[in-house]
Amino acid sequence: MTKRNILLPILIFFLSLNGLRAGEGMWLPQLLQALNEGDMQTMGMKLTAEQIYSVNQGSLKDAIVHFGGFCTAEVISKEGLILTNHHCGFSAIQEHTTLEDNYLRDGFWATDKKDEKMNPDLFAKFIVRIDDVTDMILKGVKSKMTKEERQSVIDKNIQAAQKAANKESYQDVEIKPFFKGNQYFQFISVSYPDVRLVGAPPSSIGKFGADTDNWEWPRHTGDFSLFRIYSDANGLPAQPNAKNIPLKPKHSLPISLDGVEEGDFSMVFGFPGRTNEYLSASAVEQIMTVTDPARIAIRDKSLKIIDGYMRADEAIKIKYASKFASTANGWKKWIGEVQGLEKTNALGKKRAYEAEFNKRLKTSKKKFPKEYKTLISELDNVYAEMAPYALAANYQSEVTSRNVELLRVAGLMKRLTDAFDNNGAAGFNGFKGRLTGYLEGFYKDYSPMVDQDVFAALMEMYVTNLDAKYVSETVRKATMPHDNDYSKWAASMYKSTKFTDKAAVEKIFSMKPEAAVAAIKEDPAYQLIIDMQSHYNSVVAPTYDKLQTRVEDLMRVYMQAQMDVYTDKKFFPDANSTMRVTYGKIEGYEPRDAVIYKNKTYLDGMVAKYVPGDYEFDLPKKLLELEANKDYGVYSETVNGEQKVPVCFLGSNHTTGGNSGSPAIDASGNLIGLNFDRVWEGTMSDINYDRRICRNIMVDARYILFIIDKYAGAGSLIEEMELVHPKKGK
């Protein structure tokens, strides 16, 4: 490589370090005043940090909800009405759906609060305050401790801190690590377990484009649903009860009718799930060449089988709709992630960053710990050793815990027998009680016919694509009695197992514990999962776990080292499902040569995609009529002299999973949209944010209102909301 070629990636790194990465980051809201307020206001924000996060008065944070622990929602009325994504509410909508009342197909709108539907397993969590408890949690931790010794001290300190936390009896406390365990924050929260379904558009609107458009732009998906939080008469959490009343929130978001334009400031407030922005180059390389390709291949095979059945059978389509969407979401994300990492030269940037890191260690007058000097080489060596074990681990997880449902149930049955072996009848009955509820829902949405074909395809991949030493001899020889045909093996397995039949499982559960355990252990699916787990636990897990522990230890030190060495850089912690603020602008992008994407889509573009009868691109008759008649109400804007209803828009906000349902907020604190996706080219932002192509996708608030008002005729919901014109001063 020439000197010029060596300097180029380093130059790119320095440019990105010093400003081209504006918009990157998932920032803790209580630290905005110290770290981000000036930058945000320079970008156009009119709020103060105190208006975003305050402990002493109502602020934006008090309208932000952790929805079920897996998505975000926001309060949009003084009566506890909350807005989230359709895909976040999908399971609840599906739970209330039957062939007779098909809310997935037809939508659901409660015309009165008494018609709103309870969801016993759903909750809405508000953050009361966030405190830095690092000194308390790391007290007594020494640098030479093993991981186990260190964690033991930390766990004891966390327990003590939780007991000492200043909170009300109805509030919860959670302490989480940040910066790979170099810092700790305490979250005081309050959770409301009575969250009721209020409204949802039909899937033809809420999932328009389905899997074809997932992670794509242009997008025309009305990905929203409405719920309501209920409390007791005093505004405190209460279990679902007819006597509960709508929550009176500390703050609700006004909704802007003025829309967005290129360059407008935007802020997304929510609970992003997980990112890994500070990985080493060797870690990124392993993701690109080992783990992501394996997971993509497995799910590709599974999804093609399920899709064929869903297209042919409406009942299977209903059963597998949620599972298919969840599985496909990760599959397509990983494809885009690999392509995005390649396109943005993420590996080259990481290597340049590490080269500069080592250079600074050598040339700095500051004395750094000796262990910093070997961090990069040690990480390289560990990841090289880990590669084959990581491949085996991903195959084990995807096949036995995710894609083959029979093996997932068999794994649960093993846990049930373990409970008996460890704690006798009491242990068995305790776990059986928990398992019974899960299996009730599982069998409601299960087809042995579909699963059998998935089993055959994935077990063949499992045996063929892994080194023989990572696959047990029993599994490698399992097809021999069946003419080496995986389909015949699958047919035999699914014919002989009882785990595919709800009635057969219920019969086993009705037996005395000893007899039930004996029956379970005789089942061929149980014996298969025992064999697969046993081999994995003896051959793969010990080495893989040891290497992962080594990586965690090195990454904790490397994270601190980066902050020590790069003193000219502001660091934000990786996402870990805690409350964060990300800010950017409304802007389009150029994904590839000669292609320019504008920042907004419209209803007429959605109609142009319409394919009658297609499960991804069909549209309701009424929506087509509204567009044909230009019956838009107050929810349109003028485009080249013509009125159009905006549907979705793009921003450069740094988001990830968990940000689904997060509010898109304008410069004055008003709701302008609802975050629900990212563009495919930018899904690598979990690892390598690049402002040029990383964009989040949001449903325009005006389209949401248009559907509620003009399509659903649910005007009473609109009346609850505060609609504003911030750009017009109203």
N, C-alpha and C positions, 0 to 999 in steps of 0.2 A: 504493500500500500504506500502511495506517495505521501510526502509530508502534507501536501495540500488536502488529500483525502482524509488524513488523520485529523487535521484541524477542523474540517467542515462539521462533523457531528458535534464537536466540542463547542463550536461557534453557535450552532443551532441550540445546544443546551443552554448556553449563557443567555441567548436572546429570550428563550422561554422562561428562564429563571427571573429575568428582569422585566417582565411585563406582558409578553405575548400570551400568557396563560390567564389573563384577566377573565374572571368568571369561574375559574376552577375553585373547588373547595366546598366542603360541607361543614359549616362553622357552627360551633356551639353558641346558642343565642345569648347566653349570659356574658359572653366575651366579645360581643360585637362592638361595644363601645370602645374597648381597648384596641381591637384588631381591625375592624372593618367599617365602622361608621363613616369615616371620612371618604373611603374608597366608594362606598355605596352612594353617598350623597354626590360625589363627583360624577357618578354614572347617571344621576338623575333622581335618586330617591329623595322624597320630601319629608320622610319620617325621621325621628330620632331613634337611637338604639333603645331608649327607655319606652318608646311606644311599641316596640317590637317585643321586648321582654322586660317585664316588671314584676316584682314580688309584691309591691305595695299598692298597685292599682291595676285595673283591667288593662290588658294589652293584647296584641295579636296572638301571643302564645296561648291565651285563654280561649281562643276559638279553634285551636288545633287539637285534634283527637287521634290517639293511636287506636285504630279501628280493628278490634279483634286480635291485636298483636301482630298483624301481618300486613296491614295497609294503613293509610292515613285518611282522615276525614276532617271536615271543617264545619263549624256551626254557622248557619246562614239565616237564623231567625231567633227571635226572643223566646220562642217556644221549643227550643231544643232540636229543631230540624237540622239534620246534618247531611252533607253531600259527600259522596265518595264515588269510586268507579263502579261501573256495572260489573266488571270482572272481580272486584273486591266483594261485592254483594252477591256474586253469582251463586255461591253455595246456599245462601239463605233463600234466594229466589228459587233455586232448584228444589230445596227442601219443601217448599210450599207448592211445588208444581206437580200436577197429576195429568193424566191424559185428558181428563175432563176439564180441569182448570190449568191450562198450559200457560203459565206466566212467562216461561222462557220464550215461547212462541208469540204470545199475544200481549205481553206486558202486564203490569199490575199498577193500579192507582187507587189508593184508599180515599174514598170520597168523604170520609169522616174519621176522626181519630179512633172511634170504636172499631173501625175496620182494619186498622193497622195490625200487622201480624208479629207476634212475639217470636223471639229467637233465643231459646234458653242458653245456648253456648256462646253467644256473642256479647262483647263488652266494649265499652268506650272509655279510654283512659285519658285524663288530663294531667299535665305536668304542673305542679304547684310551684316548685322551685328546684334549682340545681346548685349544688354546693361542691366546692373542691375539697376533697378529704384525703388528698395524696399523702400528706405527712402522717396522718393517723393510720392509714392502711399500710404504709411501707415502714412503719416503726418496727425496729428490730430486724429488718431484712439486711442481710450481709451479701456482699458481692460474690463471695466464694461458696455460697449455699448451692446445693443441688436444686433442681427444679421442684422436687417434692418437698424439700425443706423450706424453700422460699414460699411455696404455695400454702404450706401448713401455717406459717406465720401470717400470711395475708388472709387466709380464711378465718383465723381467730380474730384478727383485727377487724375484718368485715362484720363478723357477728357482734363484736363489741360496739362498733360504730352504729350498726342498725338498732341495737338496743338503746343506745344513747341518743338517737336521732330525735330532734325536736319536731314532733308531728302530732296530728290529731288521731284519735283511735280509729277513725274510718279511713285514714290515709295509709298508703303503702310506702315502703322505702326500698330502693334498689341501688346497689353500688356496682359500677361497671368500670373495667379497665380501659384506658385509652393509650395511644402511642405504644402499643405492644406491651402494656403493663408497666409503663414508666410513670403514668399518672392515673388518678382515680377520681371519679365524680359520683356524687350521691344524688339520686332523683327521688324527690318526694312527689307522690302522685295520688290521684283519687280515681277509682274505676267504678263505672256505672254498669251493672249487669242487665239492665232492662233496656234493650235496644230493639226497636220495632221497625219492620219494613213498611215504608210509606209509599214508595213509588219506584217503578223501573220501566224503562221503555222495552219494547219487544227486542229480542236478540238481533233482529234484522236491522235495528238501529244501534243498540248497545254493543253489538259485536259485528257491525257491518264491516265486511272485508275479512273477518275471522282470521284464519291462519295465513291466508295469502297476503293480507296487508299487515299482519303483525310485524312490528319493528320497521315498517316501511313508511316512506313519504313519497307522494302526497297521501294523506290520510283523511277519511271521512267518517270516523267512528264516533257515535254519540255515547261514549263510554262513561255513563253516569248512572247512579241510583241514589235514592233518598231513604234515609232512616230517621228515626226520632229517638232521642234519649229521654228516658223517664226516671224520675226520682221519687222519694217519699215527699210528704207534705212540707218537710223542712229543707228540701233541696239536697238531701243526702242520698247516697247509694242505697238501693233496695232491690231485692230479688224481684223478678217479674211478677207483677200483681195488678189486678184490675183497679185497685185503689190508687196506684201510682199516678203521678201527674207529669206533664211535660216539664223538662228541666228549664229553669230560668238561668241562662248562662251569664258568666261575667262579661263576655264579649261575643258578638257575632259579626260576621263580615258583611258590610254593605256590598252590593253587586253593581258593578259598573255597566252601563248601557252604551258607553262611548267606544268600546272596543280597543284594539291595539294597532299600532303602526310600526314599521321598521325602525329600530333604534330605541323604542320605548324601554324604560327600565322594567325589569320583572324580577320577582322574588318567589321562590318556592319554599314552603315551610312544611316540614314533615318528619317522618321517621324512616330514613333510608336504612336498608337492611345490612348490606355488607360490601365493603370495598377493600382493595389491597393496592393502594397507590405507591407504597414504599418498598415493593418487592425488589429483590436482586435481579440482575439480568438472567442468571441461571434459572431462577424461578419462573420468569416470564417465558423463557425458552421452553421449559417443561410444559407449561400450559399450552403453548402454541403447537408443540410437536407430539405430546403424549396424552395428556389428560383430556383436553377439549376434543381432539379427533376421536378418541375412544368413545366418549359420551355421545358425540354427534352420531357416530355410526350405529350405536345400539338403539338410540331413540328413533333414528331414521327408519330402521327396520320395524320397530314396534308400531310407530305411527302409521306407516303405510298399511299395515294389517288392520289396525283399528279403523282407519279412515274408510277402508273398503266396506267394512261391516256397517259403519254409521251411514254411509250413503245409500245402502241397500235396505235399511230397517229403521223406521222412525223410533221404535221403542229402544233400540240399542243407541240411537243417536241421543236420546234423552238421558239414558243411563251413563253414557261415556262422555257427555259434553264437557263437564267440568274437568274430568281426568285428562281428556285429550288436550284441552286448552292448556292445562298446567304443564303437561309433559312437552307439548309443542313449544311452549314459551321458552323453556330452557334450551331446547334443541336449536331453535332458530337464533337465539341470543348467542350461543357459543359459536355458531357459524360466522355471524357478524363480528364477534369478538376476535376471532383468529384473523379474519380478513382485515379488520381495522388495525390490529396490531402490526400486521405486515405493511399495510398502506402507510401508516404513520411512522414506520421505522422505529417502533417502540424498543426493540432489542438494541438497536444502535444507540438510541438515546440513553438507555440504561447503562450501556457499556461506557459511553462518554461521561456520564454522571459519576460512575465508579472510578473511572480514570482520574477525573478531577478530584474526587474524594481522596484517593490515595496520594495525589500530588499535594493537596493541601496538608495532609498529615505530615508529609516529608518536609514541606517548606515553611509551615507555620512556626512562629516563635512560641506559641502556646503549647504547653505540655499536655498531651493527650494520653489516656491509658494505653498501655502496650498492646492490649488485646484488640484495639482498633485496627492495628496494622495488618492483621491476618484475616480480618472479617470476610473480605470479598473472596479470597482464595478458599477459605473454609466453606463458605456457602456454595461455591462452585463444586467443590468435592462432594459435599453432602447430597446435593441435587443429582449429581452424576450417579452416585450409588443408589439413590432413591428411585430412579426412573422406572425400572421394571416392576418394583413393588407398587409404585403409584398406579401403573397400568392395571395390575392385578386387583388392587383395592377398588378402583373405579368400576371394573367389570363386576366385581362381587356386589358392590352397592347397587349399581344400575340394574343388574339382573335379579338379585334376590330381594331387594328392598323397595324397588321402584316400579319396574316394568312388568315383571311376572307376578301377578296378584296371588296366585296359589302359593308361591314361595314366601310372599309377605305374610299370608295367613299362617303358613307352616311355622314361620319364625315366631309369630305371636303364640302359637301353640307350644313351642319350645319354652318360651318364657313362662307359660302357664305350668308346664311340668316342672320347670326349675323352681317355681314358687312352691309347688308341692314337695319337691325333694328337699328344699331348704327349710320350709316352715310348716309342712304337713297340711292337714285339711284347712286350717285357718288361712295359710298362705294361698292355697288353691282357690278357696272361696272368695278371698279378697281380690285376687287378680281377675278371677272369672267375672266378678261383678263389674269391674272396669271394662273387661273385654266384651261383655254381652252387648253393651250399648254401641260400641264401635262396630261389631259384626252386624248388628241390626241395620245400620246404615250401609255397611259394605255390601251385604247381599242384595239390598234394594237396587244397587247400581252395578251389579256384577253379571257377566255372561261367561260361563265356562267355555262355551264354544269359541268366543273371541280369545280368551286367555290361553286356551290350548294351542292355538296357532302361534301366539306370541311366544309361548314356552318353547315350542319346537324350533322356531327361528333363532331365538336368543341363546338357547342352550348350545346350538350348533356353533354360533359365534364364540361363545364362552370357551368351548373346547378347542376350536380351531385357531383362535387369535391369541391365546395365551400360551406362554411357554409351558410345556407339559408338567414341569415340576410344580407349577402353581395350581394345577387342576388335579383333584384326587383321582386315583386309579379307578375307583368305582364309577365316577362320572365319565371318565374317558372310555370306559368299556360298557356304559349303560345301553348303548344302541345295538350292541352285538347280538342279543337275543331277538332283535327286531330288524334283522337284515341291514344293520347299520343305517337305518332310516329314522331320522329324528321325529318325523311326523308320526310314525308308528309307535315310537317310544312315548310320545306325548299322548297319543290316543289311549295307550295302555295305562299310563299314569292317571289320566283324568277319569278313566273308567273305574279304576280301583280305589282312588282316594275318596274320603268322605268330606274333605274340606271344601269341596266345590258346592256342596248341598247344605243349605241352611237348616233344613229339617233334620238331616243326619247329625249336624253339629249340635243342634238343640237336644237331640236324643242323647248324645254323649254328655252334654252338660247336665242332663237330668240324673245321670248316674251318681253314685257315691264317688267321692274323690279318687279312691284307689282304683276303682273300675274305670273311671273316666280317663285317668292317666294311662292305664294299661291300653285302652282302646286307642288313645292318641298316639302312643309310642309304636303301635302296630301299623299305623298308616304309612304308606309308601312315600307320601309327600313329606311327612315328618322325618322319615329316615333319610330322605334326600337332603333336606335342609341341615340335618344333623351332620351328615357327611361333608357337605360343602363348608359349613361353618367350622367344623373341627379341623379340616385341612387348612382353611384360611388362617385359623387361629394358631395353628402350629407352624405353618410354613411362611406365611406372609406377614401376619400382624406383628410378631415380636420385632422383626427387623424394621418394618415400616413404622411402627410406633416409636421405636428408638430413634430413628432418623428424623421423624417429625418433631420429637422432643428436642433433638439437637438443633433443628431449624428454628424452633420457637425461642430457644435460648439465644441463638445467634441473632435472630431478628430483633429481640428485645434490646440487645446491646447495639445492634446496627441502627435501630431507630433513634436511640439516644445519641449515638455517634453522629448521625446525620444532623441532628439539631445542634450538636456541639460544634460541628465543623462548618456547616452552612449557616453562619450567623446572619447572612444577608437575605435569608429566605424565611417567609412566614409559613409555618406548618399548620395544617388542619388535621385532626385525627381521622383515621379511617372510620367509615360508617359502621355502626354496631347496633342498629335499631333504636338509637336514642334520638331525641329531638335535635334537628339541625335546620339551619338556614342556608340556602344557596341563592346566589343572585347573578343576574346576567342581563341580557337584552333580548328583545324580540328581533330575530334575524333569520334570514334564509341561509343557504350554504351552497357550495359547489362540490358535489360528491366525487366527480370525476371529470375528465377532460370534456369540455364543450357542453356540460350539463349544469344548469343553474336552477336551483329550487327556490321559489318564492316562499314567503313566510306564512301564507294563509291559503286555506281551501274554502270552497263554497258549496252550497246545496246543489247548484246546477251541476257541479263536477261530480257530486255523489250520484245524482240521477243518471249521469252519463255512464257510470259503472254498473248500473242496474241490469241484472240478468234474471228474468222471471223464473221462479221456481228453484233457483240456485241457493243452497243453504248459506253461502257466504255473501252473495250479492243481490239477493232478493230485497224488495222494499215494500212496506205496507202501502196499500191503495190510498189511504188518506194522506200520507206524506207526499205521494206523487201528485195528488190533487192540489194540495197546498202549494207545491212548487209550480204546477201548471197554471194555477190561478193567481200566482204572485201574492198569495195571502200570507203576508209575513208579519203583520202587526207592527210593533215598534222594534223588532229584532233584526232589522236589515241595515245595510250601509250602502252608500253610493259607490259604484265601481264603474268608471268610464261612462257616467251618466245613467247607469242602470242599477236598480235595486237588487241586492243579493244578500242572502243569509250566510254569514260566516259559520263554518263548521269547526275547523281546527286551526291551530297556529303553532309556530316553532319558536323556541327560545334557546339561548346558550346556557341555561341553568344546568349545573352539574347534579344529575339525579341518578338513582338506581332503584332496584327493587325495594319495596317498602315506601317509596315516594309515590306509588300508585295511589291516587285519590287526594294527593296533596294539592292545596290551593295554589294557583298562580295569582300573585298579588301585585297590584300596580304601585307606582311611586307614592301614592297617598294612602295605601293600606286597604284598597278595595279589591274584591274578587273579580278577576278578569277571565279566569279559566280554571280548568281542572287537569292536572298533570296525569297522564296515563301511560306514556311509553317513551322510548327513545328511538332515534333513527338507527337503522341497521348498521350503517357505516361507523357509528359512534358508540356501539355497545361495549367497546373496549375501554370506555371511560372509567369502568371499575378498577382498571389497572393503569391506564395511560390516558388521561384527559387531554384532548387536543381541540382547542377552540375552533379550529378551521372546520371540523366536521362533526363535532359532538353537539347534538341538538336533542332537547327534550320536546315531546309532542303533547299538546294540551287541547282539550275541548274548549271551544269558545263559550264563555258564560252566556252569551246571547243565544247560541244554539240550544243550550240546555233549557233556557227560559222559553224559547220558541217551542220546543217539544212538550214541555210541561203545559204551556198555555194553549197554543194553537193546535197541537196534535192531540194531547191527552185531555184537554179541556179542564185541567185541574187548576182553575183560577184561584181557588181558595189557598193553594200553596204559594202562589205568587203574591197574594195579599199579605202573607206572613213576612215576606222579605223586604229589605230596604233597598230600593233601586235608586242609583245615583248617576249623575252626569259630571264626573270630576273634571273632565276637560272643558266643560261648559260652565264650570263653577256652580253646579247645582247639586 
